[in-house]
Structure formats: structure tokens, C-alpha cells
Amino acid sequence: MIDLRSDTVSRPTPGMRAAMAAAEVGDDVWGDDPTVNELERYTAELLGKSAALYVPSGTQSNLCGLLAHCERGDEYIVGHHAHTYMYEGGGAAVLGSIQPQPVPTDETGMLDLDAAEAAVKPDNSHFARTKLLCLENTIDGKVLTTEQHQAARDFADHHGLGLHLDGARLWNAAVALGLSPAEVAAPFDTVSVCLSKGLGAPVGSVLCGTEELVAAARRWRKVLGGGMRQAGIIAAGGLYALQHHLDRLADDHANAARLAAGLDAVEGITVTGCDTNMVFSQLDQNDPTLGKRVEGRGVLADWRFGRSRMVLHLDVSEADVDKAIEAIAAELAV
Ligand SMILES: *Cc1c(COP(=O)(O)O)cnc(C)c1O
């Protein structure tokens, strides 16, 4: 099966599995797991931060970050369709008593700083205390620029706010911008990155930041049930991914462009967006059984209401892209 539903479906490679099988382990809650410690050291260095925390998921990583920045009755400003606001079960509010303040995002994925300005609350007992600004990069595959990051930093400094980046796919942003991960991460106090998407590791995310914020996040990880024991087994997969699969993300971006060009040439489908490793398209006419028929030809993709997001990752080759285009074209011609 050629699986384009998400980059989360990517599977560990044989080399990664060998590294996992050979990993030295210990009790990570005690700080004894050498592989987790090395993953945290390596990721912090890669992102130019002083500390890092290995967590089971990106959702928990963002939540630990929010809890480190904010207390009960505080507020974070966030884009209205950001992952931390829309797709994490409202965790900050549910578990942290932290109020989200959504503001509109523009077509580049950047949140509207004028709206954010209007949303910052004065110090008054009527209001939640505005503490944090959250950005996401990449967002729907789109890359925020360093200028946009800097504008957010200036805004946060002006209002005395912390600045968090949901960088689940920061690696893709770095490749697209031609910058190092540390350059992309530089303006932020905390950065969450995923190892289990296009990098191919089976489990895990890392929260990076200052010693102080990461120490607070470590406490919250335990509270949230994310303290794992011999986690070096899975951390080894993440470390292997960072050491071997970063540069190849450029291949996913090239494959996305190839898929977009191929699909756009097919009658009955229009590509509406292609950024980094994602391709968005729209059928000229909704065809509710297309997904099943294309699946019958060995291609899995998400088709809802005639719209599709296809995501490239290390288990999809250039030849697979051509097969996927052929399969979709064949079914649309029926
Ligand atoms: C995937 C993702 C996360 C976290 O996802 P988990 O499934 O919890 O690991 C966070 N933010 C963004 C933008 C994501 O794409």
C-alpha cells in the first residue's frame, strides 16, 4: 500500500530497528536511561537550546510546554486553527486551567498580530493573565519565515510574554528555508518537535527550551503520566531518525511537488496547495466512492467532501508517487 494519509504512518527502517534493539537502557524517571539522556542532549544541541525533555507524543509535549509557561488562570494566545488549540482535546484548558485566546491566522499560517495586540488583557482581576504566545511551523505544510518569527518575538518581548513554537514539523521548515533547525528555533523560549512523523521514528516528541522551563515541564510530564521507564528502546529510534533522516526530507518536498504537478494535470482534480511535504487538492465534483476505488489500486489517501490532503514521507518513493497519480487518474477517468 502507498499510504499518503499522513506522515505519522511512516514506519521504522531496518537500521532504526537495529539501533532500537541494541539500545542501552535504564530507568528514565530516575534519569538513568543513557539513550534518553543522549536523545535529549542531541536534540537540545540541534535546536540550540540548553535543555530538552523526551515525551510520548507531540500533544503531551505542547501541553508540558504550556503548563511550564502558564499557571491556573493564565492565558495563551494562539492561531484559531492551530494544533494546540483545535486538535489537542482542549488539554491546556481541561488539565491546566489555562484559557486559550484564539486569534485569526492569515493565508500564510501566521497569526494576526494586530488581533493578538487587541487580545492582550490588562492587569485587572476581571481578566485572565495573558502569559504566552504560540506559533506553529510548519502549519498545514506552510512555512513561516524568520521575519514572521521575529515579529512574534518582538511582540512577546513588548508585552512580557513567553513564546512557544509547536514545531512538530520544524525539520521540514528548516529544510524549506535552507536554515539549520537551531536558526529556526532561535527566537522561541520553548520548542516542541516530533520524531514520529516524516522522520520515521515510531514514538515520541521532544520539548526543548531553557533549563528552568524544561525542569518545570519535566515535573508536568510525570503528573500527566508521561514518565516512562526503559524508554531508551524507543528513544533510540528517535535518535537514529535525527542522525539519518533529516537531510532526506528534501526528497519528500520534491515528491510533493511531483505529486502536485502530476495530479494537477489529471482531468477532474485541482491542486489547491503544495507546501513542504503536503499536497492539497479538490475534486471538480465530489465522488464519495473514489477513496475506496483508489484504495483498491493500492493507494491510501484521505478524501473528505471531495477534498484531499496527501502527505509525503520516507515510506513513499518517487516511483510510488507516479503510481499514485496513475491510480487516481485511472479512477477519475471511469
Ligand atoms: C502531529 C502534531 C502534533 C502532535 O501530535 P501527536 O499525535 O500528539 O504526536 C502537534 N502539532 C502539530 C502541528 C502536529 O502536526
The ligand as a MOL file (V3000), in Angstrom:
LIG
                    3D

  0  0  0     0  0            999 V3000
M  V30 BEGIN CTAB
M  V30 COUNTS 15 15 0 0 0
M  V30 BEGIN ATOM
M  V30 1 C 1.1400 15.8570 14.9670 0
M  V30 2 C 1.1570 17.2100 15.5260 0
M  V30 3 C 1.2480 17.4360 16.9060 0
M  V30 4 C 1.3010 16.3570 17.9500 0
M  V30 5 O 0.7700 15.1720 17.6130 0
M  V30 6 P 0.8220 13.7990 18.4170 0
M  V30 7 O -0.0260 12.9500 17.5520 0
M  V30 8 O 0.2610 14.0490 19.7630 0
M  V30 9 O 2.2430 13.3300 18.4870 0
M  V30 10 C 1.2980 18.7400 17.3270 0
M  V30 11 N 1.2660 19.7630 16.4600 0
M  V30 12 C 1.2020 19.5790 15.1420 0
M  V30 13 C 1.2180 20.7620 14.2320 0
M  V30 14 C 1.1300 18.2940 14.6170 0
M  V30 15 O 1.0560 18.1190 13.3000 0
M  V30 END ATOM
M  V30 BEGIN BOND
M  V30 1 1 1 2
M  V30 2 1 2 3
M  V30 3 2 2 14
M  V30 4 1 3 4
M  V30 5 2 3 10
M  V30 6 1 4 5
M  V30 7 1 5 6
M  V30 8 2 6 7
M  V30 9 1 6 8
M  V30 10 1 6 9
M  V30 11 1 10 11
M  V30 12 2 11 12
M  V30 13 1 12 13
M  V30 14 1 12 14
M  V30 15 1 14 15
M  V30 END BOND
M  V30 END CTAB
M  END
